């Protein structure tokens, strides 16, 4: 607290008190007026405005708030620029209409063109390429088919028994005072008979003593003869392979029962007749 002497300024907790004149009339502490309603002219100390130092204390906080607000406004303004540009672009397109779209597309993606001659040449190239590809595929398929056929041919037997499951009843040997120039193979009626090797049918039909007969010229150059069959299933000129059916077993001609008479003529129809059993064995066929 300050001094209480008259005529001096009293400082009390940051407030200045004016000097008093010695008289102390009654003053309302709230309205600043005397009890008579007249303003007080210096009887009691009157509260003065706050010292300038209090104002100075509030200035740093106000400055800091202003800086924060300014930085926020600057940041928001920077981020809003692209959106403003986009809105401006859309507004231009809407203002110009469809004509503006055509102009923009023409400028951004100009059309490319070739002459009709160039187009026709290109079509010819495409057609030639497709044709070459089709030919290549056809050649590959043909090669594959040939390979498969060659494999099947390699696996196919080159010789076959003239009849399967038959029983040898007469040999290539003298019989009843004369030479029997073939072998007889007995089996049930209509048992299939087969070509013993690849060849061409020379004769197929009736023959004296045989009833029915088939002659086949084989790839070996020899001729094989089949007789006494009930039915012939090939004709002269037919190409046969080993194992192909040529007839059905029977008992026609000079025969005592169902059987196949089989002969081999070496080198041709008029060639020397040889033992069929040995001839078949040389080709891997056992009776």
C-alpha positions in Angstrom: 0.0 0.0 0.0 1.0 3.6 -0.5 1.2 6.5 2.0 -1.9 8.1 3.5 -0.6 11.6 3.5 -2.9 14.2 1.9 -1.9 15.6 -1.5 0.0 12.5 -2.6 -1.0 9.7 -5.0 -1.7 6.4 -3.3 -0.9 3.2 -5.3 -2.8 0.1 -4.2 -2.5 -3.2 -6.0 -2.1 -1.7 -9.5 -4.7 1.2 -9.1 -4.0 4.8 -8.6 -6.1 6.7 -6.0 -6.6 10.5 -6.4 -5.8 12.7 -3.4 -8.7 13.7 -1.2 -9.5 17.2 0.0 -10.2 16.3 3.6 -14.0 15.9 3.5 -15.6 12.5 3.2 -19.2 12.7 2.0 -21.2 9.6 1.7 -20.6 7.9 -1.7 -22.3 4.8 -3.1 -19.6 2.3 -3.8 -21.4 1.0 -6.9 -22.9 4.0 -8.7 -20.1 6.4 -8.0 -22.6 9.1 -6.8 -23.4 10.7 -3.5 -26.4 10.0 -1.5 -27.9 13.2 -2.9 -27.6 12.0 -6.4 -24.7 14.4 -7.4 -21.5 13.1 -8.7 -18.6 13.0 -6.3 -15.9 15.4 -7.1 -13.0 14.0 -5.2 -14.2 13.1 -1.7 -13.4 9.2 -1.7 -10.7 7.6 -3.9 -12.1 6.8 -7.4 -11.0 3.7 -9.4 -9.0 4.7 -12.5 -8.6 2.6 -15.7 -6.1 -0.3 -15.6 -2.5 0.5 -16.1 -1.0 0.2 -19.6 1.1 -2.8 -18.4 -2.1 -5.0 -18.3 -2.8 -4.2 -22.0 0.7 -5.0 -22.9 0.3 -8.4 -21.3 -2.6 -9.3 -23.6 -0.8 -8.4 -26.9 1.3 -11.6 -27.3 -1.7 -13.8 -27.1 -3.6 -11.8 -29.7 -0.6 -11.8 -32.0 -0.2 -15.6 -31.7 -3.9 -16.1 -32.5 -3.7 -13.8 -35.5 -0.7 -15.8 -36.8 -2.5 -19.1 -36.4 -5.6 -17.8 -38.2 -3.5 -16.5 -41.1 -1.6 -19.7 -41.5 -4.9 -21.7 -41.6 -6.4 -19.4 -44.2 -3.3 -19.7 -46.4 -3.3 -23.5 -46.2 -7.0 -23.8 -47.0 -6.6 -21.4 -49.9 -3.7 -23.4 -51.4 -5.6 -26.7 -51.3 -8.7 -25.2 -52.8 -6.9 -24.0 -55.9 -7.2 -27.3 -57.9 -10.9 -27.6 -57.1 -11.3 -24.0 -58.3 -9.4 -24.9 -61.5 -11.6 -27.9 -62.1 -14.8 -25.9 -61.5 -13.5 -23.4 -64.0 -12.8 -26.1 -66.6 -16.2 -27.6 -66.2 -17.8 -24.2 -66.5 -15.9 -23.6 -69.8 -17.1 -26.9 -71.3 -20.6 -26.2 -70.3 -20.4 -22.8 -71.8 -19.0 -23.9 -75.1 -21.2 -27.0 -75.4 -20.6 -30.1 -77.7 -18.6 -28.1 -80.2 -16.0 -27.5 -77.6 -15.8 -31.3 -77.0 -15.1 -31.9 -80.7 -12.4 -29.3 -80.8 -10.7 -30.7 -77.7 -10.8 -34.3 -79.0 -9.4 -33.2 -82.4 -6.5 -31.5 -80.8 -5.7 -34.2 -78.3 -6.2 -37.3 -80.5 -5.9 -36.4 -84.2 -7.2 -39.1 -86.6 -4.7 -41.4 -88.4 -5.4 -42.6 -92.0 -4.0 -44.8 -94.7 -4.7 -44.9 -98.4 -7.1 -47.5 -99.9 -4.2 -49.0 -101.8 -2.3 -49.5 -98.5 -5.5 -51.0 -97.0 -5.9 -53.5 -99.9 -2.2 -54.5 -99.6 -2.6 -55.1 -95.9 -5.7 -57.3 -96.6 -3.6 -59.3 -99.1 -0.9 -59.8 -96.6 -3.4 -61.0 -94.0 -5.0 -63.5 -96.5 -1.6 -64.8 -97.5 -0.6 -65.3 -93.9 -3.8 -67.2 -93.2 -3.3 -69.3 -96.3 0.3 -70.1 -95.3 -0.9 -71.0 -91.7 -3.7 -73.3 -93.1 -1.2 -75.1 -95.3 1.3 -75.5 -92.5 -1.5 -76.9 -90.3 -2.6 -79.3 -93.0 1.0 -80.4 -93.6 1.5 -81.0 -89.8 -1.8 -83.0 -89.7 -0.8 -85.1 -92.7 2.6 -85.7 -91.2 1.0 -86.8 -88.0 -1.3 -89.1 -89.9 1.5 -90.6 -91.8 3.5 -91.1 -88.6 0.6 -92.9 -87.0 0.1 -95.0 -90.1 3.8 -95.9 -90.2 3.7 -96.9 -86.5 0.6 -99.1 -87.1 2.3 -100.6 -90.1 5.4 -101.3 -88.1 3.4 -103.0 -85.4 1.3 -105.0 -87.8 2.4 -108.6 -88.2 3.9 -109.4 -91.6 2.8 -113.0 -91.6 -0.3 -114.8 -90.3 -1.4 -118.4 -89.9 -3.9 -119.3 -92.7 -6.4 -120.4 -90.1 -6.5 -120.0 -86.3 -7.0 -122.9 -83.8 -6.8 -125.5 -86.6 -5.4 -129.0 -86.2 -2.7 -130.3 -88.7 -4.2 -133.6 -90.1 -1.9 -134.1 -93.1 1.7 -133.1 -93.8 3.7 -132.1 -96.9 4.7 -135.7 -97.6 3.7 -138.9 -99.6 0.3 -140.1 -98.9 -1.7 -143.1 -100.3 1.0 -143.8 -102.8 1.3 -140.3 -104.1 2.8 -137.0 -103.0 0.7 -134.6 -101.0 2.0 -131.2 -102.1 0.5 -129.3 -99.2 -0.8 -129.5 -95.7 -4.4 -130.1 -94.4 -5.7 -128.0 -91.4 -9.0 -129.2 -89.9 -11.4 -126.9 -88.2 -15.2 -126.4 -87.9 -17.2 -125.4 -90.9 -17.2 -121.7 -91.8 -14.1 -121.0 -89.8 -12.4 -117.8 -91.2 -9.4 -118.3 -93.5 -6.7 -115.6 -93.7 -4.0 -114.4 -96.2 -0.6 -115.5 -94.8 1.2 -112.4 -96.2 0.5 -109.1 -98.0 -0.3 -109.7 -101.7 -2.7 -109.6 -104.6 -5.4 -112.1 -105.4 -4.5 -113.9 -108.7 -7.4 -116.3 -108.9 -10.6 -116.8 -106.9 -13.3 -119.4 -107.9 -14.0 -123.0 -108.8 -11.2 -125.4 -109.5 -11.0 -129.2 -110.3 -10.3 -131.2 -107.2 -10.4 -128.2 -104.9 -14.1 -127.3 -105.3 -13.2 -123.6 -104.6 -9.7 -122.2 -104.6 -7.8 -118.9 -104.1 -4.4 -118.0 -105.4 -2.5 -115.1 -103.9 0.8 -113.6 -105.1 2.6 -112.4 -102.0 5.2 -109.7 -101.4 7.8 -112.5 -101.1 7.3 -113.4 -104.7 5.8 -116.7 -103.7 2.2 -117.9 -104.4 0.0 -119.3 -101.7 -3.0 -121.6 -102.5 -6.1 -122.1 -100.4 -8.6 -124.9 -101.3 -11.9 -126.7 -100.3 -13.4 -123.5 -98.8 -17.2 -123.1 -98.5 -17.3 -119.5 -99.5 -14.8 -117.0 -101.0 -14.8 -113.4 -99.7 -12.2 -111.8 -102.1 -12.0 -111.4 -105.8 -9.2 -111.5 -108.4 -7.2 -108.2 -108.3 -7.9 -107.5 -104.6 -5.0 -106.3 -102.5 -4.8 -108.1 -99.2 -2.6 -107.8 -96.1 -1.4 -110.5 -93.8 -4.3 -111.5 -91.6 -7.1 -110.3 -93.9 -10.0 -112.7 -94.3 -10.2 -114.3 -97.7 -12.7 -117.2 -97.3 -14.8 -119.4 -95.0 -13.6 -123.0 -94.4 -15.6 -125.8 -96.0 -15.3 -129.3 -97.5 -15.9 -128.8 -101.3 -14.2 -130.9 -104.0 -12.2 -134.0 -103.2 -12.5 -133.8 -99.4 -13.3 -136.2 -96.5 -14.3 -133.4 -94.1 -14.1 -129.7 -93.3 -10.5 -128.6 -93.7 -8.2 -126.2 -95.5 -5.7 -127.5 -98.1 -2.8 -125.0 -98.1 0.2 -124.9 -100.6 3.2 -122.7 -101.3 4.6 -122.3 -104.8 8.1 -120.8 -104.6 8.6 -117.9 -107.2 5.2 -118.1 -108.8 2.2 -120.2 -109.8 4.4 -122.7 -111.7 7.2 -122.6 -109.2 8.5 -125.4 -107.1 6.1 -126.4 -104.3 7.7 -126.3 -100.8 6.8 -127.4 -97.3 4.3 -124.8 -96.0 5.2 -125.6 -92.3 8.9 -124.7 -92.9 7.9 -121.7 -95.0 5.6 -120.3 -92.2 8.2 -121.0 -89.5 10.7 -118.9 -91.4 8.2 -116.0 -91.0 7.6 -116.6 -87.3 4.4 -118.5 -87.6 4.0 -121.8 -85.8 1.1 -124.2 -86.5 
